[in-house]
Amino acid sequence: MASTSAPRSNAAYGRIKSAASTLCSDNQTILAEIRKTIIMMKEIAVDLERDHESEMVSSDA
C-alpha cells in the first residue's frame, strides 16, 4: 500500500509547489504596484503642502 500512496503524495507535492510559486510571483507584482502607488501618493501630498493646500492632505483612511 505504501508504494501506491507515494506517487500520489509526490504528485500533490508538485502541484502544491507549483501553486505556491505562482502565488508568490503574483504577490510580488501586486506588492510592487502597491509600493509605486504609495510613493505617488506621498509625492502628491508633498506637492499639495508646497502649494499651501495642506487641508487636502489627510492621514485618515
C-alpha positions in Angstrom: 0.0 0.0 0.0 2.9 2.3 0.6 4.0 2.1 -3.0 0.6 3.3 -4.2 0.5 6.3 -1.9 4.0 7.5 -2.7 3.3 8.6 -6.3 0.2 10.5 -5.2 2.0 12.4 -2.5 4.7 13.3 -4.9 2.2 14.5 -7.4 0.4 16.5 -4.8 3.7 18.0 -3.7 4.4 19.1 -7.2 1.0 20.7 -7.6 1.3 22.5 -4.2 4.8 23.7 -5.1 3.7 25.0 -8.4 0.7 26.8 -6.9 2.8 28.3 -4.2 5.3 29.5 -6.7 2.6 31.1 -8.9 1.0 32.8 -5.9 4.4 34.2 -4.8 5.1 35.6 -8.2 1.6 37.2 -8.5 2.0 38.7 -5.0 5.4 40.2 -5.9 3.8 42.0 -8.8 0.9 43.3 -6.6 3.3 44.4 -3.9 5.4 46.4 -6.5 2.3 48.1 -7.7 1.3 49.0 -4.1 4.7 50.4 -3.4 4.6 52.6 -6.6 1.1 53.8 -5.6 2.2 54.8 -2.1 5.2 56.7 -3.4 3.0 58.5 -5.9 0.5 59.4 -3.1 3.4 60.8 -0.9 4.7 62.9 -3.8 1.2 64.3 -4.4 0.9 65.1 -0.6 4.2 67.0 -0.7 3.2 68.9 -3.8 -0.1 69.9 -2.1 1.7 71.1 1.0 4.1 73.0 -1.1 1.2 74.8 -2.8 -0.3 75.6 0.6 -3.2 73.2 0.1 -2.4 71.1 3.1 -6.1 70.9 4.0 -6.5 68.5 1.1 -3.8 66.2 2.6 -5.3 63.8 5.2 -3.9 60.9 7.1 -7.4 59.4 7.6 -8.1 56.2 5.7 
